[in-house]
Amino acid sequence: MSAKDINVHVESGVLTLNGERMREEDVKNESYHRVERFYGNFTRTFALPTTVDVPKIRASYKDGVLEVVLPKAETAKAKRIEIKAA
C-alpha cells in the first residue's frame, strides 16, 4: 500500500481510517504461469476522547506503517498546584 491509498479523517469526535488494498503477483515458470490478485476495502473507526486537540492531529506513513498522533488539549493536561503554608 502507499499513503495515497489511505484516508484519515475526523468528524464529530470519531477518527476514521479507510482505504483500498490492491496487489497483483505474477509468477512465470517454464511449465506454468500464475497470476494472483489481492484487493479489498477496509475501514476502522475510533471514538476520540474529549481531551484530544483535534486541529493538531497528524498522520505519517513510512515503510508500511501508519502513525497517527493524537495530542492532548492543553486544558486536559495535568497541572501541578502549589500548596502554600499558612
Secondary structure, 3 states (H helix, E strand, C coil): CCHHHEEEEEECCEEEEEEEEEEEEEEECCCCEEEEEEEEEEEEEEECCCCECHHHCEEEEECCEEEEECCECHHHCCCCCCCCCC
